[in-house]
Amino acid sequence: MSESDPRAAQRGVPAAQDIPVQQSAEPPRPPEPPPSPKRTGVRAVAGKLIGLVILVGAIAAVVYVISWIDHYPRTDDAFARADMIAVAPQVSGRIMELKVQDNQLVHKGDVLFSLDPVPYELALARAKAALATLERQIPLTQREVNAQQFSAAASRANIARAEAQFKQATDTLNRVEPLLEEQFVTAESVDQARTARRTAEAALEFARQDARRAQAAVSGVDALVARVGELRAAVANAEYDLRQTTMRAPFDGRVVDLNIAEGQFAATGRQLFTLVDTRTWYVIANFRETELRNIRPGMSAEVYLMMDRSQHFKGTVHSIGWGVSPDEGGSSGGLPKVPRSINWVRVAQRFPVRIRIEDPQPELFRIGASAVAVVPGGEKTRPVAMTERSP
């Protein structure tokens, strides 16, 4: 055995051989007996049952989710929408007064802007003056027509007189010609009778021609009366143009995209700004084509906007889109284009479903606002009025 370390002895630490080794008082444990075959079988069966229950539960959960999706189609690919019109003047002119601002709420009948009315006031005055002149001209023309008619009547009377003179001259000639052979009359008398007959015949022909001339000279006031209607229409059109110099709101709405100022020239039919119809709001929800079989017009729907998820709005399915523009080329033909999420995997196409909101809040609904739409299935459908408007 080795000697103890003198340095350890100096520090008062016993050497290694001086430390007694303590023996454990516990006896060694006997080995556990192997599990019995019966107990091992029970555990295996329990494990299989637990696995089967988990599998069945997972299948049931999947079936439930699929059934829920089928009966409650839901999409967050939706946005708020309202009808809108392009506000454009029906007459041209310089803007004298601009009564609205961008994003302002207006009511039906409110003045939006006014154009310079002077040119249209002058046009109305000219049309009224032309109508008044024509209305005064008709009686004067009628007098001339009456005089022409009297002249034609006199010409017809001259025909009757000329016919009588011609008959008298003919009768005279017929009486004196037989007397010439018996020399009861002279040849000069017969020549005078013949000359008188020819003169009477010429006078008769002249009277007839004069009567035709007089009758052809008779005019009328029908054309002038017809022109009265034309000028009255011109006056009405001038009045209409003058009224159009003041543009009023055709419905309750909100002015957007206003970028004009007083003094700007407004051309006929050229858009100045947009007016959003806030009486009726819709949500355009793009549902997958596999979900459309459970959606029908008139079904109830539930919608909420992303800007305030706490407020849900009731709605009614108004209509379902019958066509979209495919991503794979082709002519759009005026159809709405709904792009698919990914283009390297064949995914279900989405079709727009228009949902009419029953009680929208004006301060929340904005065109293009993101929304989420849910259409619960199995509910009784309600008729949808395609042209229904909120008061």
RAMOBEL-V340318 format. One record per residue. N is the residue number from 1. RES is the residue in one letter. PSI is psi in degrees with one decimal (* if undefined). NEAR is the number of other ideal C-beta (glycine too) atoms within 10 Angstrom. Layout:
BEGIN
n->(N & N)
res->(RES & RES)
psi->(PSI & PSI)
near->(NEAR & NEAR)
END
This chain:
BEGIN
n->(1 & 2 & 3 & 4 & 5 & 6 & 7 & 8 & 9 & 10 & 11 & 12 & 13 & 14 & 15 & 16 & 17 & 18 & 19 & 20 & 21 & 22 & 23 & 24 & 25 & 26 & 27 & 28 & 29 & 30 & 31 & 32 & 33 & 34 & 35 & 36 & 37 & 38 & 39 & 40 & 41 & 42 & 43 & 44 & 45 & 46 & 47 & 48 & 49 & 50 & 51 & 52 & 53 & 54 & 55 & 56 & 57 & 58 & 59 & 60 & 61 & 62 & 63 & 64 & 65 & 66 & 67 & 68 & 69 & 70 & 71 & 72 & 73 & 74 & 75 & 76 & 77 & 78 & 79 & 80 & 81 & 82 & 83 & 84 & 85 & 86 & 87 & 88 & 89 & 90 & 91 & 92 & 93 & 94 & 95 & 96 & 97 & 98 & 99 & 100 & 101 & 102 & 103 & 104 & 105 & 106 & 107 & 108 & 109 & 110 & 111 & 112 & 113 & 114 & 115 & 116 & 117 & 118 & 119 & 120 & 121 & 122 & 123 & 124 & 125 & 126 & 127 & 128 & 129 & 130 & 131 & 132 & 133 & 134 & 135 & 136 & 137 & 138 & 139 & 140 & 141 & 142 & 143 & 144 & 145 & 146 & 147 & 148 & 149 & 150 & 151 & 152 & 153 & 154 & 155 & 156 & 157 & 158 & 159 & 160 & 161 & 162 & 163 & 164 & 165 & 166 & 167 & 168 & 169 & 170 & 171 & 172 & 173 & 174 & 175 & 176 & 177 & 178 & 179 & 180 & 181 & 182 & 183 & 184 & 185 & 186 & 187 & 188 & 189 & 190 & 191 & 192 & 193 & 194 & 195 & 196 & 197 & 198 & 199 & 200 & 201 & 202 & 203 & 204 & 205 & 206 & 207 & 208 & 209 & 210 & 211 & 212 & 213 & 214 & 215 & 216 & 217 & 218 & 219 & 220 & 221 & 222 & 223 & 224 & 225 & 226 & 227 & 228 & 229 & 230 & 231 & 232 & 233 & 234 & 235 & 236 & 237 & 238 & 239 & 240 & 241 & 242 & 243 & 244 & 245 & 246 & 247 & 248 & 249 & 250 & 251 & 252 & 253 & 254 & 255 & 256 & 257 & 258 & 259 & 260 & 261 & 262 & 263 & 264 & 265 & 266 & 267 & 268 & 269 & 270 & 271 & 272 & 273 & 274 & 275 & 276 & 277 & 278 & 279 & 280 & 281 & 282 & 283 & 284 & 285 & 286 & 287 & 288 & 289 & 290 & 291 & 292 & 293 & 294 & 295 & 296 & 297 & 298 & 299 & 300 & 301 & 302 & 303 & 304 & 305 & 306 & 307 & 308 & 309 & 310 & 311 & 312 & 313 & 314 & 315 & 316 & 317 & 318 & 319 & 320 & 321 & 322 & 323 & 324 & 325 & 326 & 327 & 328 & 329 & 330 & 331 & 332 & 333 & 334 & 335 & 336 & 337 & 338 & 339 & 340 & 341 & 342 & 343 & 344 & 345 & 346 & 347 & 348 & 349 & 350 & 351 & 352 & 353 & 354 & 355 & 356 & 357 & 358 & 359 & 360 & 361 & 362 & 363 & 364 & 365 & 366 & 367 & 368 & 369 & 370 & 371 & 372 & 373 & 374 & 375 & 376 & 377 & 378 & 379 & 380 & 381 & 382 & 383 & 384 & 385 & 386 & 387 & 388 & 389 & 390 & 391)
res->(M & S & E & S & D & P & R & A & A & Q & R & G & V & P & A & A & Q & D & I & P & V & Q & Q & S & A & E & P & P & R & P & P & E & P & P & P & S & P & K & R & T & G & V & R & A & V & A & G & K & L & I & G & L & V & I & L & V & G & A & I & A & A & V & V & Y & V & I & S & W & I & D & H & Y & P & R & T & D & D & A & F & A & R & A & D & M & I & A & V & A & P & Q & V & S & G & R & I & M & E & L & K & V & Q & D & N & Q & L & V & H & K & G & D & V & L & F & S & L & D & P & V & P & Y & E & L & A & L & A & R & A & K & A & A & L & A & T & L & E & R & Q & I & P & L & T & Q & R & E & V & N & A & Q & Q & F & S & A & A & A & S & R & A & N & I & A & R & A & E & A & Q & F & K & Q & A & T & D & T & L & N & R & V & E & P & L & L & E & E & Q & F & V & T & A & E & S & V & D & Q & A & R & T & A & R & R & T & A & E & A & A & L & E & F & A & R & Q & D & A & R & R & A & Q & A & A & V & S & G & V & D & A & L & V & A & R & V & G & E & L & R & A & A & V & A & N & A & E & Y & D & L & R & Q & T & T & M & R & A & P & F & D & G & R & V & V & D & L & N & I & A & E & G & Q & F & A & A & T & G & R & Q & L & F & T & L & V & D & T & R & T & W & Y & V & I & A & N & F & R & E & T & E & L & R & N & I & R & P & G & M & S & A & E & V & Y & L & M & M & D & R & S & Q & H & F & K & G & T & V & H & S & I & G & W & G & V & S & P & D & E & G & G & S & S & G & G & L & P & K & V & P & R & S & I & N & W & V & R & V & A & Q & R & F & P & V & R & I & R & I & E & D & P & Q & P & E & L & F & R & I & G & A & S & A & V & A & V & V & P & G & G & E & K & T & R & P & V & A & M & T & E & R & S & P)
psi->(142.1 & 154.1 & 156.3 & 153.6 & 118.5 & -31.8 & -35.0 & -34.4 & -36.5 & -36.7 & -4.6 & 12.7 & 124.2 & 152.3 & 165.3 & -35.4 & -13.4 & -14.0 & 120.1 & 142.8 & 122.2 & 132.2 & 141.2 & 138.3 & -19.9 & 137.1 & 154.7 & 140.5 & 143.1 & 151.0 & 141.3 & 145.6 & 147.5 & 146.4 & 152.0 & 150.6 & -31.6 & -44.6 & -38.3 & -38.5 & -37.8 & -42.3 & -39.3 & -43.5 & -40.3 & -40.9 & -41.8 & -40.2 & -41.9 & -42.9 & -39.3 & -41.1 & -42.1 & -42.1 & -45.5 & -40.6 & -40.8 & -43.1 & -42.7 & -39.7 & -41.7 & -44.0 & -40.3 & -43.7 & -44.0 & -43.2 & -39.0 & -42.3 & -39.3 & -38.6 & -19.9 & 72.4 & 132.9 & 142.9 & 143.0 & 7.9 & 71.8 & 158.8 & 156.1 & 148.0 & 146.1 & 155.1 & 148.5 & 157.6 & 153.4 & 117.4 & 116.8 & 140.9 & 150.7 & -7.0 & 159.7 & 154.5 & 170.0 & 136.3 & 116.0 & -37.3 & 132.0 & 109.4 & -6.3 & 164.9 & 166.4 & 136.6 & 17.5 & 142.5 & 128.4 & 160.9 & 161.4 & 128.8 & -11.2 & 143.4 & 127.0 & -49.7 & 165.1 & 137.7 & 167.1 & 116.3 & -8.7 & -49.4 & -34.7 & -27.9 & -41.0 & -39.8 & -38.4 & -40.7 & -41.3 & -42.6 & -41.0 & -38.2 & -42.2 & -39.2 & -43.0 & -41.5 & -43.9 & -40.3 & -32.2 & -27.4 & -27.8 & -47.7 & -38.3 & -42.3 & -34.8 & -36.1 & -43.2 & -38.1 & -40.8 & -41.5 & -39.3 & -38.7 & -40.3 & -41.5 & -39.4 & -39.0 & -41.3 & -37.8 & -37.9 & -35.1 & -36.6 & -32.4 & -43.1 & -41.5 & -41.6 & -35.4 & -40.5 & -41.9 & -38.1 & -38.4 & -40.7 & -41.9 & -36.6 & -42.9 & -40.5 & -45.2 & -39.3 & -26.5 & -36.8 & -24.2 & -43.2 & -25.7 & -14.9 & -36.2 & -35.2 & 2.6 & 34.0 & -18.5 & 160.2 & 164.2 & -32.0 & -38.2 & -39.7 & -41.6 & -38.2 & -39.2 & -41.1 & -40.4 & -39.6 & -37.5 & -44.5 & -36.7 & -41.5 & -36.7 & -41.5 & -39.3 & -37.3 & -44.3 & -38.5 & -40.3 & -39.8 & -44.5 & -39.2 & -35.5 & -39.8 & -41.3 & -45.3 & -39.2 & -38.2 & -26.6 & -13.4 & 118.9 & -156.7 & 177.3 & 11.5 & -42.7 & -37.8 & -38.7 & -39.9 & -37.5 & -25.6 & -44.0 & -39.0 & -44.1 & -33.4 & -38.8 & -37.4 & -38.4 & -44.0 & -39.7 & -39.4 & -38.9 & -39.9 & -45.2 & -39.3 & -39.6 & -32.4 & -8.3 & -15.7 & 113.5 & 125.7 & 155.5 & 126.7 & -14.0 & 170.7 & 131.0 & -171.1 & 133.8 & 128.5 & 160.9 & 46.3 & 115.2 & 41.5 & 167.9 & 166.4 & 140.5 & -15.0 & 144.6 & 127.7 & 125.9 & 151.3 & 127.0 & -0.1 & 127.2 & 134.7 & -40.5 & -176.7 & 141.3 & 117.7 & 130.1 & 101.0 & 5.0 & -32.1 & 130.7 & 146.7 & 160.1 & 123.2 & 107.1 & 123.2 & 100.6 & 151.3 & 149.1 & -23.7 & -14.4 & -8.7 & -23.1 & -19.5 & 10.5 & 130.3 & 149.5 & 136.4 & -11.8 & 150.5 & 151.2 & 160.4 & 133.5 & 142.8 & 153.3 & 150.0 & -30.5 & -19.5 & 90.3 & -14.0 & -18.8 & 120.0 & 145.0 & 140.2 & 148.1 & 177.0 & 134.7 & 116.0 & -47.7 & 164.7 & 131.8 & 138.9 & 9.4 & 142.2 & 160.9 & 122.5 & 155.6 & -25.6 & 62.6 & -163.7 & 164.4 & 136.6 & -33.8 & 26.6 & 11.6 & 149.0 & 139.0 & 118.3 & 100.7 & 146.5 & 159.3 & -42.5 & 151.2 & 1.9 & 0.1 & 138.2 & 107.1 & 164.5 & 137.6 & 151.8 & 141.4 & 139.4 & 131.9 & 120.1 & 121.4 & 122.5 & 125.9 & 133.4 & -43.5 & 72.6 & 152.3 & 119.3 & -31.5 & -13.4 & -37.6 & 124.1 & 146.9 & 127.2 & -3.4 & 135.9 & 143.4 & 164.9 & 133.5 & 138.0 & 132.2 & 96.4 & 134.3 & 165.5 & 4.2 & 155.4 & 130.9 & 153.3 & 145.6 & 144.0 & 124.1 & 117.5 & -26.3 & 17.6 & 141.0 & 146.9 & 148.6 & *)
near->(5 & 7 & 7 & 14 & 13 & 8 & 8 & 13 & 12 & 8 & 7 & 6 & 13 & 12 & 13 & 11 & 10 & 10 & 9 & 7 & 4 & 6 & 5 & 6 & 5 & 5 & 6 & 6 & 6 & 6 & 6 & 6 & 6 & 7 & 9 & 9 & 7 & 7 & 9 & 11 & 10 & 10 & 10 & 10 & 10 & 10 & 10 & 10 & 10 & 10 & 10 & 10 & 10 & 10 & 10 & 10 & 10 & 10 & 10 & 10 & 10 & 10 & 10 & 10 & 10 & 10 & 11 & 12 & 15 & 13 & 13 & 15 & 24 & 16 & 17 & 12 & 17 & 25 & 19 & 22 & 21 & 18 & 16 & 16 & 13 & 12 & 20 & 14 & 21 & 13 & 20 & 17 & 20 & 13 & 19 & 15 & 12 & 18 & 17 & 20 & 8 & 12 & 12 & 14 & 13 & 19 & 9 & 11 & 10 & 16 & 14 & 22 & 23 & 17 & 23 & 17 & 18 & 12 & 16 & 21 & 14 & 12 & 17 & 20 & 12 & 13 & 19 & 16 & 12 & 15 & 18 & 12 & 10 & 17 & 14 & 9 & 14 & 13 & 9 & 11 & 16 & 14 & 9 & 13 & 15 & 11 & 12 & 17 & 16 & 12 & 17 & 19 & 14 & 12 & 19 & 15 & 12 & 18 & 19 & 11 & 12 & 21 & 15 & 12 & 18 & 21 & 13 & 13 & 21 & 15 & 12 & 17 & 18 & 11 & 11 & 18 & 14 & 11 & 13 & 15 & 8 & 7 & 8 & 10 & 17 & 12 & 9 & 8 & 15 & 16 & 12 & 15 & 20 & 15 & 12 & 17 & 20 & 12 & 13 & 21 & 15 & 12 & 18 & 21 & 13 & 13 & 21 & 16 & 12 & 18 & 20 & 13 & 12 & 19 & 15 & 10 & 15 & 16 & 13 & 12 & 17 & 8 & 9 & 16 & 14 & 9 & 16 & 15 & 9 & 12 & 18 & 15 & 12 & 17 & 20 & 12 & 13 & 19 & 15 & 13 & 19 & 18 & 14 & 17 & 22 & 16 & 23 & 15 & 18 & 13 & 17 & 20 & 24 & 20 & 22 & 15 & 15 & 19 & 8 & 13 & 8 & 12 & 9 & 12 & 11 & 21 & 12 & 11 & 11 & 11 & 13 & 22 & 18 & 16 & 24 & 23 & 17 & 20 & 15 & 16 & 28 & 22 & 26 & 20 & 28 & 20 & 23 & 15 & 12 & 12 & 20 & 17 & 10 & 17 & 18 & 13 & 16 & 14 & 22 & 18 & 24 & 16 & 24 & 18 & 22 & 13 & 13 & 12 & 9 & 5 & 11 & 13 & 21 & 12 & 25 & 20 & 22 & 21 & 15 & 14 & 17 & 8 & 12 & 18 & 16 & 14 & 12 & 6 & 6 & 9 & 7 & 11 & 7 & 7 & 15 & 13 & 9 & 17 & 12 & 13 & 9 & 8 & 10 & 5 & 7 & 8 & 12 & 13 & 15 & 21 & 20 & 22 & 27 & 18 & 30 & 19 & 23 & 14 & 9 & 22 & 12 & 11 & 7 & 15 & 21 & 17 & 17 & 9 & 17 & 12 & 24 & 18 & 25 & 19 & 25 & 14 & 18 & 8 & 12 & 7 & 12 & 11 & 8 & 16 & 9 & 7 & 4 & 11 & 11 & 14 & 4)
END
